[in-house]
Amino acid sequence: VHSPQLAGWRLHDGKIRLRFDFADGLWVRGGGEVAGFAVRTGTGWTWARARLEGDEVVLDAPAVCPPLSLRYGWAENPVISLENRAGLPLRPFRTDTDPMLPYPARK
């Protein structure tokens, strides 16, 4: 049994679709909202609105497409909102190799 991990992402109709390995039964811990995803544009990072569609996560971020990079759970006090059916959390990830850059303030 493994924690879900990013397998890849693509742009589709102004949305960023993320797919994962080991994501069987992906759900939001505690029944809240999907959170913890940030998107980097040419001007910096912004938090993305996210939702589950099956075992994929869709980020509604048309204003930041195409994104330069994505991060999840990558902060000093990360928000880890997703886990698989086995109760294992989605592994934090980043698609960039930049040094740690500040995130926007939490709302």
MMTF fields as JSON, N, C-alpha, C and O atoms, coordinates in Angstrom:
{
  "mmtfVersion": "1.0.0",
  "mmtfProducer": "UNKNOWN",
  "numBonds": 427,
  "numAtoms": 428,
  "numGroups": 107,
  "numChains": 1,
  "numModels": 1,
  "chainsPerModel": [1],
  "groupsPerChain": [107],
  "chainIdList": ["A"],
  "bondAtomList": [4, 2, 8, 6, 12, 10, 16, 14, 20, 18, 24, 22, 28, 26, 32, 30, 36, 34, 40, 38, 44, 42, 48, 46, 52, 50, 56, 54, 60, 58, 64, 62, 68, 66, 72, 70, 76, 74, 80, 78, 84, 82, 88, 86, 92, 90, 96, 94, 100, 98, 104, 102, 108, 106, 112, 110, 116, 114, 120, 118, 124, 122, 128, 126, 132, 130, 136, 134, 140, 138, 144, 142, 148, 146, 152, 150, 156, 154, 160, 158, 164, 162, 168, 166, 172, 170, 176, 174, 180, 178, 184, 182, 188, 186, 192, 190, 196, 194, 200, 198, 204, 202, 208, 206, 212, 210, 216, 214, 220, 218, 224, 222, 228, 226, 232, 230, 236, 234, 240, 238, 244, 242, 248, 246, 252, 250, 256, 254, 260, 258, 264, 262, 268, 266, 272, 270, 276, 274, 280, 278, 284, 282, 288, 286, 292, 290, 296, 294, 300, 298, 304, 302, 308, 306, 312, 310, 316, 314, 320, 318, 324, 322, 328, 326, 332, 330, 336, 334, 340, 338, 344, 342, 348, 346, 352, 350, 356, 354, 360, 358, 364, 362, 368, 366, 372, 370, 376, 374, 380, 378, 384, 382, 388, 386, 392, 390, 396, 394, 400, 398, 404, 402, 408, 406, 412, 410, 416, 414, 420, 418, 424, 422],
  "bondOrderList": [1, 1, 1, 1, 1, 1, 1, 1, 1, 1, 1, 1, 1, 1, 1, 1, 1, 1, 1, 1, 1, 1, 1, 1, 1, 1, 1, 1, 1, 1, 1, 1, 1, 1, 1, 1, 1, 1, 1, 1, 1, 1, 1, 1, 1, 1, 1, 1, 1, 1, 1, 1, 1, 1, 1, 1, 1, 1, 1, 1, 1, 1, 1, 1, 1, 1, 1, 1, 1, 1, 1, 1, 1, 1, 1, 1, 1, 1, 1, 1, 1, 1, 1, 1, 1, 1, 1, 1, 1, 1, 1, 1, 1, 1, 1, 1, 1, 1, 1, 1, 1, 1, 1, 1, 1, 1],
  "groupList": [{"groupName": "VAL", "atomNameList": ["N", "CA", "C", "O"], "elementList": ["N", "C", "C", "O"], "formalChargeList": [0, 0, 0, 0], "bondAtomList": [1, 0, 2, 1, 3, 2], "bondOrderList": [1, 1, 2], "singleLetterCode": "V", "chemCompType": "L-PEPTIDE LINKING"}, {"groupName": "HIS", "atomNameList": ["N", "CA", "C", "O"], "elementList": ["N", "C", "C", "O"], "formalChargeList": [0, 0, 0, 0], "bondAtomList": [1, 0, 2, 1, 3, 2], "bondOrderList": [1, 1, 2], "singleLetterCode": "H", "chemCompType": "L-PEPTIDE LINKING"}, {"groupName": "SER", "atomNameList": ["N", "CA", "C", "O"], "elementList": ["N", "C", "C", "O"], "formalChargeList": [0, 0, 0, 0], "bondAtomList": [1, 0, 2, 1, 3, 2], "bondOrderList": [1, 1, 2], "singleLetterCode": "S", "chemCompType": "L-PEPTIDE LINKING"}, {"groupName": "PRO", "atomNameList": ["N", "CA", "C", "O"], "elementList": ["N", "C", "C", "O"], "formalChargeList": [0, 0, 0, 0], "bondAtomList": [1, 0, 2, 1, 3, 2], "bondOrderList": [1, 1, 2], "singleLetterCode": "P", "chemCompType": "L-PEPTIDE LINKING"}, {"groupName": "GLN", "atomNameList": ["N", "CA", "C", "O"], "elementList": ["N", "C", "C", "O"], "formalChargeList": [0, 0, 0, 0], "bondAtomList": [1, 0, 2, 1, 3, 2], "bondOrderList": [1, 1, 2], "singleLetterCode": "Q", "chemCompType": "L-PEPTIDE LINKING"}, {"groupName": "LEU", "atomNameList": ["N", "CA", "C", "O"], "elementList": ["N", "C", "C", "O"], "formalChargeList": [0, 0, 0, 0], "bondAtomList": [1, 0, 2, 1, 3, 2], "bondOrderList": [1, 1, 2], "singleLetterCode": "L", "chemCompType": "L-PEPTIDE LINKING"}, {"groupName": "ALA", "atomNameList": ["N", "CA", "C", "O"], "elementList": ["N", "C", "C", "O"], "formalChargeList": [0, 0, 0, 0], "bondAtomList": [1, 0, 2, 1, 3, 2], "bondOrderList": [1, 1, 2], "singleLetterCode": "A", "chemCompType": "L-PEPTIDE LINKING"}, {"groupName": "GLY", "atomNameList": ["N", "CA", "C", "O"], "elementList": ["N", "C", "C", "O"], "formalChargeList": [0, 0, 0, 0], "bondAtomList": [1, 0, 2, 1, 3, 2], "bondOrderList": [1, 1, 2], "singleLetterCode": "G", "chemCompType": "PEPTIDE LINKING"}, {"groupName": "TRP", "atomNameList": ["N", "CA", "C", "O"], "elementList": ["N", "C", "C", "O"], "formalChargeList": [0, 0, 0, 0], "bondAtomList": [1, 0, 2, 1, 3, 2], "bondOrderList": [1, 1, 2], "singleLetterCode": "W", "chemCompType": "L-PEPTIDE LINKING"}, {"groupName": "ARG", "atomNameList": ["N", "CA", "C", "O"], "elementList": ["N", "C", "C", "O"], "formalChargeList": [0, 0, 0, 0], "bondAtomList": [1, 0, 2, 1, 3, 2], "bondOrderList": [1, 1, 2], "singleLetterCode": "R", "chemCompType": "L-PEPTIDE LINKING"}, {"groupName": "ASP", "atomNameList": ["N", "CA", "C", "O"], "elementList": ["N", "C", "C", "O"], "formalChargeList": [0, 0, 0, 0], "bondAtomList": [1, 0, 2, 1, 3, 2], "bondOrderList": [1, 1, 2], "singleLetterCode": "D", "chemCompType": "L-PEPTIDE LINKING"}, {"groupName": "LYS", "atomNameList": ["N", "CA", "C", "O"], "elementList": ["N", "C", "C", "O"], "formalChargeList": [0, 0, 0, 0], "bondAtomList": [1, 0, 2, 1, 3, 2], "bondOrderList": [1, 1, 2], "singleLetterCode": "K", "chemCompType": "L-PEPTIDE LINKING"}, {"groupName": "ILE", "atomNameList": ["N", "CA", "C", "O"], "elementList": ["N", "C", "C", "O"], "formalChargeList": [0, 0, 0, 0], "bondAtomList": [1, 0, 2, 1, 3, 2], "bondOrderList": [1, 1, 2], "singleLetterCode": "I", "chemCompType": "L-PEPTIDE LINKING"}, {"groupName": "PHE", "atomNameList": ["N", "CA", "C", "O"], "elementList": ["N", "C", "C", "O"], "formalChargeList": [0, 0, 0, 0], "bondAtomList": [1, 0, 2, 1, 3, 2], "bondOrderList": [1, 1, 2], "singleLetterCode": "F", "chemCompType": "L-PEPTIDE LINKING"}, {"groupName": "GLU", "atomNameList": ["N", "CA", "C", "O"], "elementList": ["N", "C", "C", "O"], "formalChargeList": [0, 0, 0, 0], "bondAtomList": [1, 0, 2, 1, 3, 2], "bondOrderList": [1, 1, 2], "singleLetterCode": "E", "chemCompType": "L-PEPTIDE LINKING"}, {"groupName": "THR", "atomNameList": ["N", "CA", "C", "O"], "elementList": ["N", "C", "C", "O"], "formalChargeList": [0, 0, 0, 0], "bondAtomList": [1, 0, 2, 1, 3, 2], "bondOrderList": [1, 1, 2], "singleLetterCode": "T", "chemCompType": "L-PEPTIDE LINKING"}, {"groupName": "CYS", "atomNameList": ["N", "CA", "C", "O"], "elementList": ["N", "C", "C", "O"], "formalChargeList": [0, 0, 0, 0], "bondAtomList": [1, 0, 2, 1, 3, 2], "bondOrderList": [1, 1, 2], "singleLetterCode": "C", "chemCompType": "L-PEPTIDE LINKING"}, {"groupName": "TYR", "atomNameList": ["N", "CA", "C", "O"], "elementList": ["N", "C", "C", "O"], "formalChargeList": [0, 0, 0, 0], "bondAtomList": [1, 0, 2, 1, 3, 2], "bondOrderList": [1, 1, 2], "singleLetterCode": "Y", "chemCompType": "L-PEPTIDE LINKING"}, {"groupName": "ASN", "atomNameList": ["N", "CA", "C", "O"], "elementList": ["N", "C", "C", "O"], "formalChargeList": [0, 0, 0, 0], "bondAtomList": [1, 0, 2, 1, 3, 2], "bondOrderList": [1, 1, 2], "singleLetterCode": "N", "chemCompType": "L-PEPTIDE LINKING"}, {"groupName": "MET", "atomNameList": ["N", "CA", "C", "O"], "elementList": ["N", "C", "C", "O"], "formalChargeList": [0, 0, 0, 0], "bondAtomList": [1, 0, 2, 1, 3, 2], "bondOrderList": [1, 1, 2], "singleLetterCode": "M", "chemCompType": "L-PEPTIDE LINKING"}],
  "groupTypeList": [0, 1, 2, 3, 4, 5, 6, 7, 8, 9, 5, 1, 10, 7, 11, 12, 9, 5, 9, 13, 10, 13, 6, 10, 7, 5, 8, 0, 9, 7, 7, 7, 14, 0, 6, 7, 13, 6, 0, 9, 15, 7, 15, 7, 8, 15, 8, 6, 9, 6, 9, 5, 14, 7, 10, 14, 0, 0, 5, 10, 6, 3, 6, 0, 16, 3, 3, 5, 2, 5, 9, 17, 7, 8, 6, 14, 18, 3, 0, 12, 2, 5, 14, 18, 9, 6, 7, 5, 3, 5, 9, 3, 13, 9, 15, 10, 15, 10, 3, 19, 5, 3, 17, 3, 6, 9, 11],
  "groupIdList": [1, 2, 3, 4, 5, 6, 7, 8, 9, 10, 11, 12, 13, 14, 15, 16, 17, 18, 19, 20, 21, 22, 23, 24, 25, 26, 27, 28, 29, 30, 31, 32, 33, 34, 35, 36, 37, 38, 39, 40, 41, 42, 43, 44, 45, 46, 47, 48, 49, 50, 51, 52, 53, 54, 55, 56, 57, 58, 59, 60, 61, 62, 63, 64, 65, 66, 67, 68, 69, 70, 71, 72, 73, 74, 75, 76, 77, 78, 79, 80, 81, 82, 83, 84, 85, 86, 87, 88, 89, 90, 91, 92, 93, 94, 95, 96, 97, 98, 99, 100, 101, 102, 103, 104, 105, 106, 107],
  "secStructList": [7, 7, 7, 7, 3, 3, 3, 3, 3, 3, 3, 3, 6, 6, 3, 3, 3, 3, 3, 3, 3, 1, 7, 6, 6, 7, 3, 3, 4, 4, 4, 7, 7, 7, 7, 7, 3, 3, 3, 3, 3, 6, 6, 3, 3, 3, 3, 7, 3, 3, 3, 3, 3, 6, 6, 3, 3, 3, 3, 3, 7, 4, 4, 4, 7, 1, 7, 1, 3, 3, 3, 3, 1, 7, 1, 1, 1, 7, 7, 7, 7, 3, 3, 7, 6, 6, 1, 7, 5, 7, 7, 7, 3, 3, 1, 7, 7, 7, 7, 7, 7, 7, 7, 7, 7, 7, 7],
  "xCoordList": [0.856, 0.0, 0.899, 1.881, 0.544, 1.366, 0.527, -0.687, 1.184, 0.534, 0.347, 1.186, -0.745, -0.917, 0.226, 0.732, 0.624, 1.679, 1.4, 0.758, 1.88, 1.64, 2.219, 3.382, 1.39, 1.838, 2.008, 2.78, 1.285, 1.403, 0.274, -0.659, 0.365, -0.67, -0.73, 0.213, -1.894, -2.078, -3.055, -3.827, -3.009, -3.977, -5.113, -4.892, -6.341, -7.508, -8.598, -9.084, -8.988, -10.056, -9.834, -10.76, -8.616, -8.322, -8.231, -8.194, -8.194, -8.088, -6.851, -6.418, -6.307, -5.141, -5.651, -6.249, -5.42, -5.89, -4.68, -3.734, -4.718, -3.629, -4.074, -5.188, -3.194, -3.501, -2.432, -1.31, -2.828, -1.987, -1.887, -2.804, -0.778, -0.633, -1.117, -1.024, -1.628, -2.059, -3.173, -3.24, -4.048, -5.077, -6.448, -7.449, -6.53, -7.813, -8.634, -8.196, -9.823, -10.698, -10.268, -10.572, -9.564, -9.091, -10.261, -11.31, -10.079, -11.122, -10.507, -9.312, -11.34, -10.889, -10.963, -12.02, -9.864, -9.826, -10.827, -10.852, -11.635, -12.574, -13.752, -14.573, -13.847, -14.984, -14.978, -16.005, -13.857, -13.797, -13.564, -14.007, -12.873, -12.573, -11.178, -10.309, -10.979, -9.647, -8.818, -9.227, -7.667, -6.821, -5.351, -5.009, -4.502, -3.066, -2.353, -1.149, -3.071, -2.465, -2.114, -2.94, -0.893, -0.44, 0.063, 0.615, -0.141, 0.267, 1.181, 0.9, 2.274, 3.205, 3.028, 2.977, 2.936, 2.872, 4.148, 5.062, 4.203, 5.359, 5.493, 6.563, 4.42, 4.456, 4.513, 4.574, 4.498, 4.591, 3.572, 2.966, 3.383, 2.511, 1.119, 0.946, 0.135, -1.237, -1.87, -1.555, -2.756, -3.483, -4.524, -5.162, -4.7, -5.653, -6.895, -6.805, -8.051, -9.279, -9.179, -8.788, -9.526, -9.365, -10.605, -11.32, -10.84, -11.941, -11.54, -10.678, -12.185, -11.964, -12.913, -14.088, -12.41, -13.221, -12.712, -11.74, -13.373, -12.886, -11.579, -11.497, -10.558, -9.235, -8.297, -7.08, -8.863, -8.075, -8.444, -9.53, -7.526, -7.791, -7.794, -6.911, -8.794, -8.902, -8.683, -9.373, -7.714, -7.44, -8.076, -7.771, -8.957, -9.586, -8.683, -8.743, -7.861, -6.913, -6.72, -5.584, -7.81, -7.657, -6.804, -6.174, -6.77, -5.97, -4.473, -3.67, -4.09, -2.663, -2.21, -1.138, -2.997, -2.593, -1.815, -2.212, -0.75, -0.197, 0.641, 1.341, 0.568, 1.348, 2.822, 3.164, 3.683, 5.112, 5.425, 6.281, 4.721, 4.923, 3.779, 2.986, 3.72, 2.667, 3.31, 4.387, 2.627, 3.063, 1.835, 0.76, 2.033, 0.992, 1.662, 2.65, 1.122, 1.65, 3.09, 3.843, 3.472, 4.867, 4.96, 5.064, 4.924, 4.981, 5.51, 5.674, 5.773, 6.279, 5.282, 5.677, 4.009, 2.956, 1.947, 0.888, 2.263, 1.474, 0.068, -0.192, -0.816, -2.168, -2.163, -1.865, -2.489, -2.575, -4.043, -4.514, -4.766, -6.214, -6.714, -7.874, -5.875, -6.345, -5.67, -4.506, -6.432, -5.865, -6.604, -7.689, -5.991, -6.628, -7.496, -7.583, -8.126, -9.031, -8.333, -8.969, -7.028, -6.275, -5.947, -5.355, -6.331, -6.061, -4.678, -4.235, -3.984, -2.637, -2.713, -3.411, -1.999, -2.107, -1.406, -0.439, -1.936, -1.274, 0.081, 0.183, 1.123, 2.476, 2.641, 2.225, 3.247, 3.56, 4.441, 5.251, 4.264, 5.077, 5.308, 4.622, 6.286, 6.559, 7.033, 7.716, 6.68, 7.093, 8.245, 8.638, 8.792, 9.892, 11.11, 11.041, 12.212, 13.433, 13.93, 15.074, 13.067, 13.437, 13.612, 13.03, 14.422, 14.492, 13.119, 12.255, 12.93, 11.644, 11.311, 12.051, 10.19, 9.71, 8.475, 7.733, 8.239, 7.081, 5.755, 5.596, 4.814, 3.46, 2.636, 3.046, 1.49, 0.603, 0.055, 0.037, -0.385, -0.959, -2.227, -2.959, -2.485, -3.709, -4.909, -4.848, -5.99, -7.224, -7.975, -9.046],
  "yCoordList": [-1.173, 0.0, 1.233, 1.302, 2.212, 3.416, 4.673, 4.653, 5.765, 7.075, 7.514, 7.217, 8.221, 8.763, 9.719, 10.419, 9.736, 10.638, 11.125, 10.431, 12.311, 12.909, 12.028, 11.628, 11.726, 10.953, 11.866, 11.551, 13.009, 13.94, 14.942, 14.834, 15.921, 16.938, 17.441, 17.298, 18.049, 18.601, 19.759, 19.883, 20.599, 21.689, 21.217, 20.565, 21.546, 21.176, 22.209, 22.338, 22.944, 23.948, 24.965, 25.282, 25.47, 26.481, 25.953, 26.73, 24.641, 24.024, 23.126, 22.608, 22.959, 22.093, 20.798, 20.804, 19.685, 18.374, 17.573, 17.362, 17.129, 16.351, 14.908, 14.637, 13.994, 12.577, 12.001, 12.5, 10.932, 10.394, 8.877, 8.204, 8.362, 6.929, 6.641, 7.499, 5.447, 4.981, 5.851, 6.027, 6.395, 7.332, 6.688, 7.403, 5.376, 4.703, 5.234, 5.188, 5.736, 6.255, 7.599, 7.918, 8.402, 9.71, 10.526, 10.624, 11.107, 11.888, 12.966, 12.938, 13.914, 15.016, 14.576, 14.154, 14.67, 14.338, 15.192, 16.412, 14.577, 15.315, 15.913, 16.613, 15.645, 16.118, 17.594, 18.117, 18.289, 19.718, 19.95, 19.17, 21.018, 21.376, 20.9, 20.731, 20.685, 20.372, 21.639, 22.702, 21.538, 22.709, 22.312, 21.13, 23.314, 23.088, 23.164, 22.917, 23.502, 23.563, 25.002, 25.903, 25.215, 26.537, 26.434, 25.414, 27.518, 27.594, 28.797, 29.869, 28.618, 29.726, 30.278, 29.541, 31.593, 32.312, 33.135, 33.009, 33.956, 34.828, 35.869, 36.456, 36.113, 37.132, 36.548, 37.308, 35.246, 34.629, 33.53, 33.052, 33.129, 32.026, 32.516, 33.621, 31.697, 31.965, 30.644, 29.595, 30.695, 29.494, 29.185, 30.094, 27.924, 27.499, 26.901, 26.178, 27.21, 26.511, 25.119, 24.964, 24.123, 22.742, 21.929, 22.218, 20.909, 19.984, 18.604, 18.461, 17.6, 16.216, 15.867, 16.234, 15.165, 14.536, 13.114, 12.847, 12.202, 10.825, 10.791, 11.288, 10.212, 10.146, 11.217, 11.112, 12.258, 13.389, 14.629, 14.715, 15.586, 16.893, 17.896, 17.883, 18.762, 19.806, 21.147, 21.483, 21.905, 23.235, 24.255, 24.296, 25.077, 26.154, 27.369, 28.127, 27.545, 28.653, 29.222, 29.325, 29.599, 30.079, 31.329, 31.554, 32.153, 33.378, 33.099, 33.98, 31.897, 31.59, 30.536, 29.955, 30.278, 29.3, 30.007, 31.099, 29.449, 28.196, 28.423, 29.429, 27.502, 27.639, 27.342, 26.562, 27.971, 27.667, 26.436, 25.625, 26.309, 25.148, 25.03, 25.954, 23.867, 23.542, 23.01, 22.413, 23.237, 22.658, 22.252, 22.841, 21.228, 20.794, 20.464, 19.731, 21.008, 20.689, 21.142, 20.551, 22.185, 22.614, 23.991, 25.0, 24.031, 25.288, 24.99, 23.83, 26.049, 25.851, 25.104, 24.288, 25.375, 24.688, 24.188, 24.793, 23.091, 22.699, 22.209, 21.624, 22.475, 21.945, 20.647, 20.646, 19.548, 18.235, 17.83, 17.41, 17.957, 17.768, 16.462, 16.104, 15.745, 14.554, 13.278, 13.278, 12.195, 10.873, 9.835, 10.089, 8.656, 7.58, 6.721, 6.979, 5.713, 4.835, 4.178, 3.894, 3.936, 3.308, 4.292, 3.908, 5.578, 6.585, 7.19, 7.859, 6.965, 7.509, 8.846, 8.958, 9.867, 11.21, 11.337, 10.636, 12.265, 12.614, 13.193, 14.102, 12.673, 13.155, 14.585, 14.907, 15.445, 16.789, 16.668, 15.748, 17.624, 17.603, 19.014, 19.961, 19.117, 20.345, 19.962, 18.951, 20.758, 20.464, 21.357, 21.335, 22.144, 23.057, 22.691, 21.841, 23.339, 23.138, 24.458, 24.556, 25.486, 26.791, 26.703, 25.832, 27.614, 27.642, 27.985, 28.494, 27.711, 27.984, 29.469, 30.345, 29.725, 31.087, 31.291, 30.339, 32.508, 32.711, 32.473, 32.779, 31.925, 31.717, 32.951, 33.772, 33.092, 34.182, 33.949, 32.823, 35.027, 34.902, 34.069, 34.104, 33.323, 32.521, 33.437, 34.494, 33.014, 33.799, 33.477, 34.035],
  "zCoordList": [0.0, 0.0, 0.0, 0.74, -0.85, -1.017, -0.871, -1.078, -0.512, -0.529, -1.966, -2.816, -2.255, -3.602, -3.918, -3.04, -5.195, -5.619, -7.027, -7.816, -7.339, -8.646, -9.741, -9.68, -10.753, -11.911, -13.127, -14.033, -13.154, -14.257, -14.24, -13.444, -15.127, -15.239, -16.667, -17.444, -16.993, -18.334, -18.261, -17.31, -19.276, -19.405, -20.278, -21.299, -19.879, -20.682, -20.44, -19.317, -21.471, -21.384, -20.261, -19.514, -20.145, -19.129, -17.72, -16.766, -17.574, -16.251, -16.229, -17.259, -15.051, -14.863, -14.263, -13.186, -14.948, -14.483, -14.014, -14.772, -12.755, -12.176, -11.998, -11.548, -12.354, -12.132, -11.201, -11.116, -10.508, -9.446, -9.529, -10.0, -9.07, -8.847, -7.43, -6.551, -7.211, -5.882, -5.287, -4.071, -6.145, -5.694, -5.571, -5.531, -5.51, -5.434, -4.262, -3.112, -4.566, -3.515, -2.971, -1.822, -3.765, -3.31, -2.759, -3.396, -1.582, -0.95, -0.06, 0.234, 0.365, 1.219, 2.672, 3.142, 3.374, 4.793, 5.555, 5.391, 6.368, 7.197, 6.447, 7.041, 5.149, 4.375, 4.032, 3.599, 4.208, 3.886, 2.405, 1.563, 2.102, 0.727, 0.347, 1.202, -0.953, -1.465, -1.322, -1.788, -0.69, -0.441, -0.504, -0.519, -0.541, -0.482, -1.818, -1.88, -2.906, -4.232, -4.59, -4.444, -5.056, -5.487, -6.921, -7.335, -7.668, -9.072, -9.222, -8.686, -9.953, -10.18, -11.583, -12.567, -11.641, -12.91, -13.038, -12.223, -14.039, -14.206, -13.121, -12.959, -12.366, -11.31, -9.91, -8.943, -9.763, -8.44, -8.243, -9.202, -6.987, -6.625, -6.285, -5.772, -6.569, -6.16, -5.738, -6.298, -4.759, -4.35, -5.408, -5.938, -5.715, -6.749, -6.102, -5.11, -6.675, -6.289, -6.894, -8.051, -6.121, -6.588, -6.248, -5.288, -7.057, -6.786, -7.288, -8.155, -6.725, -7.147, -8.279, -8.249, -9.268, -10.307, -10.423, -11.131, -9.723, -9.667, -8.914, -7.791, -9.513, -8.885, -9.424, -9.271, -10.059, -10.538, -9.738, -9.164, -9.708, -9.116, -10.259, -11.117, -10.258, -11.278, -10.587, -9.624, -11.092, -10.569, -11.495, -12.687, -10.948, -11.709, -11.615, -10.647, -12.608, -12.594, -13.99, -14.453, -14.683, -16.06, -16.169, -17.202, -15.119, -15.161, -15.098, -15.404, -14.708, -14.577, -15.577, -15.408, -16.607, -17.618, -18.71, -19.117, -19.194, -18.698, -17.442, -17.332, -16.513, -15.28, -15.538, -16.427, -14.755, -14.825, -13.976, -14.33, -12.853, -11.994, -10.993, -10.809, -10.355, -9.395, -8.121, -8.151, -7.003, -5.73, -4.926, -5.043, -4.109, -3.173, -1.856, -1.817, -0.778, 0.541, 0.713, 1.487, -0.005, -0.02, 0.618, -0.08, 1.917, 2.657, 4.059, 4.437, 4.824, 6.176, 7.054, 7.887, 6.875, 7.612, 6.576, 6.409, 5.877, 4.708, 5.038, 6.089, 4.097, 4.156, 3.367, 2.172, 4.02, 3.378, 3.465, 4.522, 2.347, 2.409, 1.805, 2.006, 1.074, 0.361, 0.848, 1.249, 0.799, 1.102, 0.273, -0.25, 0.164, -0.591, 0.332, 1.532, -0.232, 0.531, 1.716, 2.731, 1.594, 2.678, 3.795, 4.804, 3.624, 4.645, 4.558, 5.492, 3.444, 3.278, 2.545, 1.537, 3.044, 2.473, 1.119, 0.822, 0.308, -0.943, -0.601, 0.223, -1.229, -0.958, -1.454, -2.567, -0.636, -1.126, -2.371, -2.488, -3.306, -4.517, -5.018, -4.633, -5.879, -6.601, -7.988, -8.153, -8.987, -10.351, -10.786, -11.952, -9.858, -10.167, -9.331, -8.443, -9.627, -8.834, -8.269, -7.825, -8.284, -7.751, -6.242, -5.595, -5.675, -4.209, -3.646, -4.361, -2.39, -1.757, -1.928, -1.48, -2.583, -2.79, -1.931, -1.691, -1.465, -0.593, -1.302, -2.484, -0.555, -1.037, -0.714, 0.107, -1.343, -0.973, 0.438, 0.936, 1.062, 2.392, 2.337, 1.347, 3.397, 3.464, 3.585, 4.214, 2.977, 3.038, 4.294, 4.534]
}
